[in-house]
Structures are given as structure tokens and as C-alpha cells.
Amino acid sequence: MAMEITQFLLSAQSPDAKVRTDAETILRQFQEQNLPGFLLSLSVELSNDGKPTETRRLAGIVLKNSLDAKESVRKDQLVQQWVAIDISFKSQIKGSLLSTLGSSIREASHTAAQVVAKIASIEIPRKEWPELVGLLLANMTRPDATSSLKQATLETLGFVCEEISHVDLVQDEVNAILTAVAQGMNISEANPEVRLAATRALYNALDFAQTNFENEMERNYIMKVICDAAYAKEIEIRQAAFECLVSIASTYYDVLEPYMQKIFELTSNAVKGDEEAVALQAVEFWSSICDEELEIQDYEVLESGDSSAPHSLFIQKALPTLVPMLLETLLKQDEDQDQEDGIWNLAMAGGTCLCLVARTVGDAIVPLVMPFVESNISKSDWRSREAATYAFGSILEGPSIEKLSPMVNNGLDFLLNAMNDQNSHVKDTTAWTLSRIFELLHSPATGFSVITPANLQRILGILLESLKDSPHVSEKVCGAIYFLAQGYEDAGPSSSLLSPYMPDILSSLITTAERTDGSDSKLRSSAYETLNEVVRCSNLSETSQIIAKLLPAIMSKLEQTLSLQIISSDDREKQGDLQASLCGVLQVIIQKLSSADETKPIILQVADQIMLLFLKVFACRSSTVHEEAMLAIGALAYATGPGFEKYMPEFYKYLEMGLQNFEEYQVCAISVGVVGDICRALDEKILPFCDGIMMHLLKDLSSSELHRSVKPPIFACFGDVALAIGEHFEKYISYALPMMQSASEVCAQMDNSDEELIDYGNQLRRSILEAYSGILQGFKNSKAELMQPHAPHLLQFVELVAKDQQRDESVTKAAVAVLGDLADALGSNIKMLFNDSKFCKELLGECLQSDDEQLKETAAWTQGMIGRAFSVHG
């Protein structure tokens, strides 16, 4: 039975802290002691038009929060709580909510719509509220239905479609929903709020309309009501209609042909003359078409021209009118667009779409854009100069090098001079365009670069000078230097070109990182990331002395952060960000200097001081630092090898903290990776710490709170531990193997239609196979027989993997390798197993035909191991 809770809900919003706390305590006790009664009381409060608005608002919020949460574990708990409530209470609550849809108070009906959808998301997939859609549709046809009831009902239908999957409704229900929504969108609907709710509901229902879009008559009708809505007087309806078109572009691309002329007219008018919110969606439509066509083109390449998806070439056909329309948008910049993060306007949307068009059609875009660039690049108006530069930068990916190189070689000098433009917007976009040129057209390793020994000095001189410009320009210049340095990676003799400039580049970047005029730490992060790339891509034999001098300078800066005055949480965050950046630099320096025997001693001489610094940084307890310091310690373990043993007693407690950090799961994942680094560095010397490490890894795997992305690295880590400690891994077998087996069974049941799950499934399969490989290799010289009972399950798993059409190359490699490890470890004991396994021959045959040399090599080795096992008498 419902309880009168109005007074408590009012008191819970009182300015008096004691009154507020007392009321919150009473409500919490009611919730804990009688959840069904509590939820019913809230729904009755929400449904009563005689109650104060503020109590109804709070009742609605608490109801929503009692059914749904962002955090998945909490969400599951709330779902289970709702499911467990007695059906009579649930019926009363749902009845209350449905009656609230008719409320004349908009806020109450809107909240009720959201709560109904949350309940539907729990019940409809369980087939527990079959009558809901019928009840909602009945509201639309009632003779006495008010506009506010229709609006709230359409809103509810939209929210329900958003919450559930298209497999949860039968086609008759979908047809009825689409009919009701289309009627609500019709021009004959006099109430604009109803029409808006209907248009938004259609947006959420489009995923359900697969069958309807296959039927030409129904499709024509749906497209007509959307196009009509795009002409509505009200801006919000027009915007919602274009949002529907954007969704249709990606969901129903293959049936759009008959409507494209009309849609071009609509989008063109919107871009030229409508409000920005509508124009943005009109541009987004063309971006979505590009995304679809790029995907079809990629698929065609993969399938060697045999594409099942129809390519309608919409972009190519629209090119002569689409490109001028997009170029016009580039002139609609905001005065302060470079100063603010996260700003999105028509000029940016147009430039982004132009980038996609260039990638879609390639060379054909160049003659359509270059006249615009040439006619605007020297105008006195800054908007024209900035738009011309943006257009130039937007078409650098897609067209061929042959098409681009003449115009880029001609334009490079002009762009370098433009870094001295009077207007900071022009300089910002020019620096961005230079970074695009260096990213896409500077690759000495493949033989083509716009940067030559003749122009490099001038380019660097201008870039280093421009680092002193305003923070937002300086940040883009960092990007240009980043890609300039990256181009010289593995570039043979060409990489020497950058060496003479290294001292100036590094000192300029450090000076930039120390600037205090930036509104946030973005410029500093960019400067340090660029410095890392310059070090990483440098020619070590020529720059080792310069990098060796950089090392103590960065260590000193990290030391200084430890004595920063920390008064507020803001100070703590700034200290953490700076420490993260500096630990990142140290990681790159350690990796670079330890990559060659000649320079590794530089690291070994200061390893104690570096480690001491990292331990002090850990003591600051900031999670961002934790991550970067962990990564740097992984690099130090690799560099010091067995010498890392002396740091373990002090470091181990922080490693444990990392392995237990479920909240910041990236920290946990990195800590798991560092366990692998330490195993490779220490081998058997890690043994004293293995009980603790394995206990945490097993706990992590069992936890429902830990993000799933951390679980594959944990399995791979089992393999690292087994390889390091060999036969001593025996005591963990009875814990680790069942976990690996149950995870391999999860792989068998994964949904292969979900792209995200396919990626995760591949990671999980690969890591389980790597774990088996590590354990088999660890036991190979003694106790191999321990793996004999687990061999059939492993072969079953490899067979499952072999049959999976969606496995990626790395999974195939791991599967083939583990077969070789199994044969190598168990010898003649595998004969019976392999005799029954036809798939092994098929998988090896497939891999021996592969173009991937590494895969071929692994398959040949495995074939040899199996052959050897069969030739042994036993």
C-alpha cells in the first residue's frame, strides 16, 4: 500500500541541513525496509496533479534511480530488485505511471514516460509486459485524448524503442508504432509539441523498421512524412527530421536512391539558410553517406572486388554541387572557435565532411577545391584566408600523391609564410594544415617527402619560432613537429637529417611545456607528447648524448613536483598531470636508450635514482600518475633485467595496489602488463612474489566489478608467470586452468553480430591461447605430464577457434603456435588426440598458404613439432 510521503520529499529539499538529513534518513529506511511500498508511494506522488511540483520532480528522480544506473554492476542489482517485487505491486506502480502520461503538468508526464521506458527495458525482453505497446497505442486513438496525452505517449514510445532491442517486438507492434508515429508527424497535426514528440519517436523507432523499409509503399510514406517535417515552421521539428535522415543514411543506405534529389534540395536549403542546429544535421547527413561509402569501398578492397553491398556512388554523383555547398560553410567561422575546447560549428562540420568526401572520391575533389583555395588565400578578410587554408588541409587524405604533390610543393612556402599572419585563426589553421601535410606526405622511408634537406632548416626555424605564439596556435605547432619527427622513424640515412636540430627542438619543447599562459594543461601535454615522439624517432647512434643529457633534466623536473605546495584538489590534479607527463617522457627515454647495448649502461647507471623517484611519485597516490609511473617501471624492468630484483620488496606494495584498482580499470590493466614485464626481466627470481600476484590475478578474474577489457591481459599474464617460474607453476594449475576453460566456453557463446563483442572475443581467444602456450613451455622440461588431462579441452578450443570465420590474424597465429607447443611439450602422448583432429591439418594447410611470412613460419614450426611427436616411438 502507498504511504503519504509528500512532507518527507519536501523536507529532503529543505535549506536546513538537519531537516534535510532527517528526511533523507526516513526515506532511505522506507526504501530499505519496504522497497515495493516505497516505489508505489513514489509513483502515486508523481501521478497526483494536486501535489507540489517539487515533490513530484524528486519522486520521479528517485524512481528512475531505483530502476537504472550507469554503472553496470549497480544496474544489474536494481534490475534484480525490480524483478523480485510482487506482481500486484508492479501492476499498481505501472498503472500509476501510465495514468501520469495524461497529466497536464509537462514535467510529470515527461518523467513518467522515462520511468515507463526503464521498466519496459527490464520487462519486455523477459516477455513480462506484453500489453504495454497496445495500451500506449490506445492513448493515441482515444476520442478524448488531449494533446498533452498524445505528446507524452509518443515520447514514451520513443523512449521504449531507445531502451529495447528490435528483436523484442513483433512486426505487428512495429507497424502499429510506426503508424501512430507517422500520424503524429503529419502536417495535419496542429499541435507542434505532438509533432516534435512523434519525430523524435520515429528517430528511436527507425532501427525497428527494417521490414517496412523493404516495402516501397511504406518506405515512401515514411520518407514523405520526414521530408515534410523538415519544412516545419518550428526549428526543433526541422532539426529532429534531419536527425532521422542522418540515421537513415547509415541504416538504410541501399534504398535511398529515389529520394536523394529531394534530400539534396533539403540539405542544401538548410545549409544555406536555416538555423545552425538544423544546418549541422544537414551536413551530418552527407558525412554519414561518406562513412557508408568508405565502408563499402574498404569491403570491396578486402573482398577483391566482389562486393555484396550496393555502392550507389551518391557522393561522386553529387560532387559538383556538394563541394561548393561545403566550401561555403567554411566561411561561417565563430570568432572564438580556436580558444574553446569542444566547440562545434558549421565551418568545422563542413571541413570534417570535406575531409570525408576527399577520402571517398580521391583525385576528383582536387579541381573542385583548388579554385576556392586560390581565390581566397590572399584576401584581406581573415575569414576567407582561414577558409581557404582549412579547405586545402581537408583534402590531403584521399587523393593520390601524384595529384597532391605539385599543389603541396607549390603551397608549402605560402603556408610557412602564413605562420606570420596577423590573425591567430589563420595561424591556427595553417599549423593544423602543416601537421596534416607532414602526417600524410612526409614519408622518407617509402621514398616521398615534401621535406627536403634544402627546406628542412627553414621549416624547423618557423615552427620553433611559432611555438612562442598564443597557446592554441602553439598546440597545433606541436602537432606539426610531432608528425615531422614521426616521418623520420625507420627512414635509414634520412633520419640523420633531423639529428643536428635535436638540441634546439628539445629545448624549445621544454620551454613550451613550462609556459603558464595556457588556460589548461593541454599545451603542456602536447609539448611533452611531441618531445616523446622526437626522442622515439631519432637516430640513436647520433643523438644518444643529447638524450643522455635530457634524462637528468627530466628527472630533476619530476623531483621538483614532489615538493609542490598542495592546498586544493585542483593543485593535486595539476601535480598529477605534470607527473604523468614527466613519467611518460622518462619511459620513452628508458626505452630508447635501453634498445641498444652501447647506450643501455646510461640507464643502468641511474636506475636506482629513477626507481626511487617513481616510488616517491607513487606515494603521492594520484591515479593518473599511477598509470604513467607503472608504464615507466615496465620499461625500467625491461632495461635492468635480473637487476630489477632489488626493487621488488619496495615496489611490490604499489603493484598490489594497481592490481586491486577495479575503479580505474586502466591502472589495473597496466599493472597486469607490468607483471608480464617483470616476469620477463626476473624469470625465477619473481617466485617469492608469485603467490600474491596470482592471488590478485585470480581475484580480478572472478570479480564482476572489474571492466571486462582487463580480463584478456590477465590470461596472457598467466602464460608470462608460467614461463618465468617453470615447474613451480604447478601449484596454480588447479586455479588457473578452470578459469581458462570457462572463459573458452564463454567465447563459444558470444554474439557474432556485435562488432565490439567480436573484437573482445578475438582478444579473449588470443590471450587464452597465449596462456596455454606459456604454461606448456614452462612445463616442457619437467612436469609436462601435468598438462595431459587438459589437452583434449585445449584441442576442442583450438577447433572452435579454427571454425570461427571472424578470427583475426593474431588469433590464428596464437592457435597455430599453441598446437606446436602442445606437441613439443607432450611428445608422443599427443598421437591419439591429433589422429582424431582433422581440423589441425586444415588449419595448418590454410596457414602455410598465407601471405603472412610470420604465420607461415609458425605453421611450418608447428608441423615439424607434430611430425617429430609422431616419429617418436611410444
N, C-alpha and C positions, 0 to 999 in steps of 0.2 A: 504493500500500500504506500501511496505517496505521502510524504511528510511536508509540512509547511516550512520552507527554508528561505523565504524572501528576506527575513531580517538578518539571517546569517550571511547571505550573499551581499546585502548592503553593508553590513559591518566589516566584511572581508575587504571592502574598498575604502574603509574609513581612513582619514588622515591621522587619526590617533593610533599609534603603533600597538598599544596594549589591546584596544578594541579589535584591531585587525588581526593580531596574533591569536586572540581567544577564539574569534570566529573561524579562522583557518583551522585551528585545532579541532573545533567541534565538527566542521565539515570533513576533515580528514578521518576523524574517528567514525563518523557515519559511513564514509566510503569503505573503510577497512572492515567495519563490523557488519555492514548490510549493503553490499555493492548493488544488488538488484533494486532495493528500495531507494538507494541514493540516485542511481541513474534514472529511475522512474520519476523521482521528485524533480530532478533537473529538467526532464522532458516536459513535465506538467508546467513548470515555471516558464519554460521557453514558449509553450503553446498558449499561455494566458495573456490576452491583449490588455487585461486590466492591471498587469504587473508593471513595475517601473522598468524603463528601457535598460538601465544599467545592470539590474539583476538578471534580466533575460540574456543580456550580452554575456555576462560572466557564466551563466548556466550553459550557454551554447559552447563557450570556450572549453569549459571543464568537460562537457560531454564529448567534444571532439578529441580532447587529450586523453579521454578514458578509452578511446577506441583505436587511436593511431599514434605512432611515434616515428621520428626519423630513424632512430637507432634500431636496427633490425631485431636484436635480442629482445628489447623492450616491446617492440611491435608484436612479436610472437607471443609474449606474455599476455598483452592486452587482448589479442585475438582469442587465446585460450580462455581468458576470464569471461569474455562475452559468450563464447560457445557454451560454457558451463552454466550460464544463467538459465533458470527455469523458463520454459516456453511461454507461460502465461504472462510473466513479467515482460519478456521480449515483445510479445504481441501488443501489450499496453504501451510500451515505450515507442514502438514503431507507429502505432495508431496516433499517439500524441504528435509525433513528428510530422506525419502525413497531414494531420489537420492544421499544423502550423504553416504549411505551404500556402494556405488560404489567408494568412494574416495580412492585414493592411499595413502593418509595420514592416517595411522592407528589410531591415536588418535581421528581424526574427525569421522571416521566410527564407532569406539567403542562407542563414546559419543552418536552418532545418534542412535545406537542400544539401548542404555539405555533409551533415551528420547522416542523413539517409544514404548518401553515396558511400560513406565509410562503412555503414552496416552492410550495404549491398556488396561491398568488396570482400566482406567476410562470408556472407551467406550465399550469394548467387553461385559462386564456384562450388559450394557444398550442396547446391540444389535445395536451399532452405528457405528461399523467399520467392517462390515461382510466380506469385501473383503480383509482385511489385510493378513490373512494366505495365501490366493490364490496368492496375489502379491509377498509375500516373497518366496513362493514355486516356482513361475515362475522364480525368480532370479537364482534358483539352476539348472534349465533346459535350461536356455538361452545358445545358442551355443557360444556366445561371452563372457560368464560370466568369469570374471577374478577370480583368487584365492582369491584376497582381497575382492571381492564382495561376494563370497561364504562364506568366513570366517565371514564377518560382518552379513550376512543373518542368518547363523547358530547361531551366537551369539544372534541375535535379537530373533530368535525363542526360544532359551533357556531362555532369559530374560522374554519374554512374558509368557512362561509356568510358570516361577517362580512367576510372578505377579498375574496371574489369577487363578481361581478355575477350577478343571477338569469338573465341570458341565457347564462351559461357552463355551465349544467346542463340536461340533457334532462328532460322531465316524469317519465319512469320513475325517474330518480335522485332527483328531488324527492320523489316518492311514497314511495320506499323510505326516504329520510332521515326524512320525517315519521312514517312507521310506526314506525321504530326509536325516534325521539324520544318519540312518544306512549306506546309500550310502557314506555320508561324512566320516564316521568312517572306511569304508572298507580299507583293505590292499592296494587295487588298487589306493587309493587316494594318489597321490605323494606328495602333499603339507602338511607338518606336522602341520602348523597353522590351516589349514582347518580341519584336523583330530582331533586336540585338541578342536577346537570350537564345532565340532559335538559331541565329547564325553561329553563335559560339557553340551551341549544342551540336550543330552539324559538323563543326571542326573536330569535335571529340568523337563523333559517330562515323567519320569517314573510313576509319580502319575496318569497320564492320560491313562496309558497303560493297565488298568485293563482287558479290553476285549481281548486285544492282548495276554496278559499272560495266558488267559484261553485257547487260541488256541495253541496246541502243536507245530505246524509247525512255527508259528510266534514267539513263545517263544524261540524255538530252535535257530532261526535265530538271535534274539536279543542277546541271551546269547553267541552265537558264536562270533558276532562282538565285544562284550565286552571282551571276553576271548582273542581274537586276539589282541585287543588294549592293553591288559595287558602285551603283549610281545613286544610292540613297542620299537623302539630304544630310543625315547625321554622320559625322566623321567616324564615330565608333563603329557604326554598322559597316561603313565602307572598309575600314581597317580590318574588321573581322572577316569580311567577304574575301579580301585579298589574302588573309591568312589561310582561308580554305583553299584558295588557288595554289598557294605555296605548298600546302600539304598534298594536294592532288598532283602537283608536278612531280613529286618524288614517289607517290604511291601508285598513281595510275598513268605514268608517262606514256605507256604503249597505246592508250586510247585517246590521246589529246589532239591528234592531227586535225580533226574537223573544227576544233574550237580555237586553234592558235591565232587565226587572223583577228578574231574578236578579242582574244586575250591581249594580243599585241596592242590593239587600239586602246583597251582599258589601261594597260600598264603605262603606255606612252602618255596618255592624258594625265594619269596620276602623277607620273614623274615630272611632267612639265608644269602642272598647275595645282596639284592637290596639296593638302597639309602634309608636313614632313612624315608624320606617323603612317599615313597611307602610302606616300611615295616610297618609303623604306621597304614596305611589304611588296610593292610593285617591282622594285629592283631585286628583292629577295627571290621572287618568282623565277627570274632569269638565272640567278645564281644556282637555284635548285635544279633547273633544267641542265645547266652546265655540269653539276655534280653527277646527274644521271648519265649524261652522255660520256663523261670521262670514265665512269664506271663501266659502261658498255664497251668503250674503246680498250680499256685495260683488259676486260674479259676476252675481247676479240684477240688481243695480242697473246694472252695466256693460252687460248684455245686454238691458236694458229689460224685465225680467220673464220673458224666455224662457230658463229655466234647464234645462240638461240634467242637472245634478247633483240627485239627490233630496234634498229637505230634510225630514228626519223630525221636526223640532221637538222633539228629545229634551229640551233644556233647558227649553223652555216647559212641556212635559208634566210634568217632574219638579219644576218650580219650588216648589210648596207644601211639598214635603218636602226638596228640595235646599238651599234657602236657610236654613232653620233649622239644618240639619246644618252648613253652612259657618259660620253665626254662632256656633255652639258652639265651633268650632275657634279663633275669635278670642280666647277666654278662656284659651287654653293657651300663654301667652307664656313666654319664658325671662327670668330676672331680668336677664341681662346682654346681651340681644339688641341693644340700641342701641349698645353700646360696641364690638362686634366687627364687622369687615367680613366679608362672605361667609357670615355665619351664615344658616341656613335652617331654620325650624322649622314646626310645624303651623299656628301662628297666621298666619305670613307666607304659607304656601301657601294657607290658607283665604281670606285677604284678596285674594291675587292672583287666585284663582279667582272670588271675588265680583266683582272688577273686570270679569273676562271675561264673567260672567253678565249684569252690568248692560249691557255693550256688546251682548250677544246679544239680550236681551229688552226693553231700553229701559224705558219707563214702568212696566211691570208689576212691576218689582222694588221700587219705592219703598214701596208699602204693606206689603210683606213685611219690609222692613228697618227702617223708621222706628219701629215699636213697640219693637224691641230697643234702638234708639238712645235713645229717650225713657226707657225703664225703667232703663237702665244708666248714663246720662251723669252722674248726680249721686250715684251710690252712694259709700259711704265706701271701698270696696275699689278700689285703683288699677287692678286688672285689668279690672274692669267699666267704669270710665271710659275706659281706653285702648281697650278692645274696641269700645265704642260710638263713639268718635271714629274709629277705624280703619274701622268699618262705614260711617259717614257719608262719609268720604273715598273709600271704594271704589266708591260708586255715583254719582259725579258725572259720569262719562262714559258716555253711552248714552241715559239718559232725556232728554226734551225740556226746553228752557229753561223752558217754561210749567209743567212738572211740578216742576222743581228750584227755580225762583226763589223761590217762597214759603218753602220749607223752608230755603234757604240764607240768605235775608234775615232770617228769624227766628233762624237758628242762628249767624250771623256774630258777633253781640255775645257770645254764650255762648263761642264759640271764642276770641275775643280775650281774654276774662277767663281762660280756661283756660291761657293762656300764663303765668299766675302760679300754676299748680297746684303743690302740694307735691312731686309725683312727677315725676321727669325723663322717665320713659317716656311719661307723658301729654303732657307739653310737647313732646316729640319728635314724637309722632304728630299733635298739634294743629298744629304748624308744617308738617308734611307735608300735612295736610288743607287748611290755608290756602293752601299753594302750589298744590294741585290746584284750589281754588276760583278763584284768580287766573289760573291757566293756562286753565281751561275756561269760566269765567263772568265774565270781565272783558275785554270787547272793545268799548271805546268807538267804534271805527271802524265797527262794524256796529250800533251803537245800544244794546247791552245791557251793563250792568256792575253788579256788586254794590257796586262802589266809587263813591261819590258825593262831590261837593265837601264835603258835610256830614260824612262819616265818614273821609275820607282822612287828616286830621291825626291822628285817634285811632289809625287802623290803623298809620300810619308810626311814631308815638310808641311803640306797643307793640312793633313789630318791631325798631326800632333799640335799644330797651332790652333786648329778648330776645337780641340779638346778643352780649350780655355773658354769657349763660347758658353752661352746660357745652358743650364743643366739639361734641358730636354734636347738641345742640339748635341751637346757633348755625349749624351747617352747613345744617340744614333751613330755618332762618330765611332764610339767604342765598337758598335756592331760592324762598321766598315773595316776597322783594324782587325777584328776577330776573324772575319772571312778572308781578309788579305793574308793573314798568317796561316789560316787553315789550308789555303791553296798550296802552300809550300810543303805540306806534310807528305812524306814519301816521294818527294819530287826530284830525287837524285841530285845532280850538280846544281839545279836551280835553287834548291833550298839554301845554298850558300849566299844567295843574293840578299837575304834578309839579315844575315849574321852581323854585318857591320853596324846596322841600325839598332840592334838589340838593346844596348845600354840606354839610348835615348827613348826608345819605345817603353821600356820597363819603368824608367824614372818618370816619364810623363803620365803613365797609367797610375802609378802610385800617388803622384801629386793629385790626379783627378779623383782617386778614391778618397783622398783626405779632404776634399772640398766640403765646406759646411753650408754652401748656399743652396743646396738641393732641398726640396721640401720633404723628401723622404730618403730612404736608403737605396733607392733604385739605381741611382747613378753609381754609387759605390759598388753595389753588387755587379753592375755591368762592367765597371772598370776591372774588378778582380777576376770576373769570368773571362774577360778578354786577355788579361795578363796570363791566366792559366793556359789559354789556348796558344798564346805566343810562346810560352815555355814548352808546352807539349809538342808543338810542331817544329821547334827549332832544330837546327843541325847540331847534335850534341857534341861532336868532335870539335866544333868551332866555338861553341857557346858555353861549354861546361864551366869555365872560370867565371863567366858572368852570372850563371845560375848559382854557382857556389857562393858568390858574394851576396846574391839575393836572399839566400837561405837565412843567414843570421839577422838580416834586416827584418824579415817577416817574423822570425822567432821573437825578436825584440818587440815588435808591434803587438804580438799575441801576449807577451809578458805584461805589457803596459795595460792591456784590457783587464787584467786581474785586479788592478788597483783603481779602476774607475769608481767614482762615487755613485753608489746605487741608492737613490732615495725613493723613487716611484717604480711602479711596474713598467712604465714607459722606459725608464733608464735600464731596467733589467732586460727589456726586449731589445733595446739598441745594443747593449753589450753582447747579447746572444747573437744578434745578426752579424755584428763585426767579428766575433769569434768564429762564427760559422764560415764567413768568407775567408778569414786567415787560415783556418784549418784546411779549407779547400785548396788554398794556394800551397800549403805545406805538403798536402797529399800529392799534388801534381809534381812538385819539386822532388819529393822522395821517389816517386815512380820514375821520373825522368833520369835522375842521377843513378838510381839502382838498376837501370836497364842495361848498363854496360859495365863489365868488370873493371875497366880503367877508372870509372868515376864512382863506383859503389863505395869505396873507402871514405869518400867525403861524407856520406850519410852515416856510415858505421862510427866515424869519429865523434859525431854529435848525437848519436841515437839516444844516449842516456838523457841528455838535456831535452831532446824533443819529447821523449816519453814522459818525463817529469812535467813538462808543460801541458801535455794532453791530460795528464791525471789532475792537474790543477784546474784545467778547464772543466773536466767532469764534475769537479767539486762545486762548480757554480750551479749545477743542476738545471741547466736550461735545455729543453728538449731539442731545440734547433741545433745547438752546439753538439749535443749528444750524438746526433746523426753524423755531422761532418767530422767530428773528432773520431768517431767509430771508423768511418771510411778511411781516415788518415792512418789510424792504428793498423788497419788491414794492410795498407801499403807498407807500413814500417815492419810488420811481421814478415811480409814477403822479402823485404830488403835484408833484414837481420837474420832470417832463417833460424837455426837452432839457438842462436844468441838471444832470441826473444824470451827464452825460458825464464830469465831473471826478472822479467817484468810481470810475469803471470800472478804471483801472490798479491801484488798491489792492484793489478788491473782486473783481476777476476771478479771482484765485487761489482764493478761497473758493468762488466759483461753480463753478469746475472741480472742486474737492473734492466739492461737493454732487452734481455730475453723475456723478462716479465712485463715489459711495457705493452700491454694489449691496447691501451688507449691510442697511443701514437704508433700505429702498426708499422709505419715505415722504419721507425727506430728499431723495432723488433726484427724486421726483415733484414736490415743492415747488420744487426748484431749476429743473426744466424749466418750471414755471409762472412763475417769476421771469424766466426768459429771455424769455418772452412779454411780461411787464410791461415789461421793459427795451426790447424791440423797439418796443413801442407808445410808450414815452417818448422814445426816441432817434432812431427812423427810421434814416436812412442813417448817422448817427453811430455806429451799432453795428458798421459794416463792419470796422474793424480787428480786432474780436474774433470775427468770424464763422467764420473757418477753424477756430479752436479749438473754438468752440461746436458747429459742425456735425460736426466730427470726433468729439466726445464723444457727441453725439446718435446718430450712425450706429453708433458702438461699442456704445452702450446697446441699440440695436435688435437688433444682431447677437448680443448676449450671451444665453446660455441660463441664466445665473445670476440675471439681473435679473427681479424679480417681474413677471408679465405686466401687472399693473394700471398700470405706468408707461408701457407702450408706446403706448396711445392718446394721452395728453398729448404724447408726443414727435412723433407725426404732426401733431397740431394745431399744435405749435411750428414745424414746417417752414413752415406757412402764415404764422405770425407773422413769421418771419425773411424769407420771400419778400416779404411786404407791406412790410416795413421797408426792404429794400435793393433792391427792384425788379429791374431788368435784371441787377444783379450776382449774382443767384441762379443765373445760367446755369451757373456752374462746378460747382454742386452737383447739377444736374439728373440727370446720369448715375449718381449715387449714390442720390439720394433717390427718384426715380421707380420704379426696380426694386423698392425696399423697399416702396413704397406698393402696387405692383401685386401683389407676392407676398402682402402682408397682405390685399389684397382677395380673393385666391384662397382664403386661409385662411378668410375669412368665409363663402365659398360652401360650405365643407365642415363647418361647425360643427354640433354635435349640438343640434337644436332641442327636445329633450325635457328638457334640463338647464336649470333656471331660472337658475342662476348664469351658465352659458355664454350664455344669451340676453341677459342684462344686459351681459356683457362684449362680446358680438358687436355689440350696439347702440352701445356706447361706441366700439368699434374702427371700425365703419362711419362713425359721425358724424365721428370725428377724421380719417379718410382723406379724406372729402368736404370737410371744412374745410381740410385741407392743399391739396387741388386748388384750392379757391376762392381761398386766399391766393396760391398760385403764379400762377394765371390773372390775378388782379387786379394782382399785382406786374409781370407781363409785358405788361399790357394796352397801355400807351402806347408800348412798343418791344419788339421780340423776341417778340411773341405767337406768331409762326410756330413758335417752338421747341416749343410745346405741340401743334401739329397732329398729329405722329405718335402722340401719347399720347391723342388724343381718342377713337378707337374703343374703346380699353380702358376709358376713363372711362365712356363711354356704356353699355358692357356691364355695368360695375359698378353704375351707377345703375339699370339694368334689373333686375339681380339684387335690388337693394335694394327696388325698386318691387314686385317679386313676393313679397317676404317679408311674410307676414301678421303677423309678430311684431315688426315695426319700431315703435319708439316715435315720438312726435310730433317730437322733436328731430332724429331721423334723417331723417324726411320733409322737415322744413324745410331741412336741410343738402343733401339730394338735389335739391330744387327750386331752391335758391339756386345750386348748382354748375352746373345746366343754364343758368341765366341768365348766370352768369359766363363759361361756355364760349361762349355766343352773343355776349356782349358783347366778349370778347377776340378771337375768331376771325372774327366778322362773317360775310360771305357764304360763307366757306370751310366753313361747317358745313352748307350746304344738303343736300348728298348724304347726310351722316350722319343728319340729322334726318328726311329723307324716308323712310328705312328704319326709323325708330324709332316704331312705333305707341304704344309704352308711354308716350312723353313726353306725348302728348295725353291718354291715360287718367289719368296721374299728375296732370297739371295740372288736368284736369277734376275729379278727386277733391278736390284741394286748394282749388279755387275754390268748392266746395260746403261746405267745412269751417266749423265754428262758431268756429274759432280765427282771430281777426282778423289776427294777425301772419302766420299761414300763408297766409291769403287774399291779403294784401298782397304777400308774397314771390312767390306763384304769378302774380299779376297782373303784377308787375315782370318776371318771367321770360318770361311770354307776350309782353310788349312787346318784350323783347330779341330773342326768336326771330323775332317779326314783323318787327322792324327789319332783322335779318340777311337775311331772305328778300326784303325790299323793295329791298335794295341790289343794284345790277347787278354781276355779277362772275362 
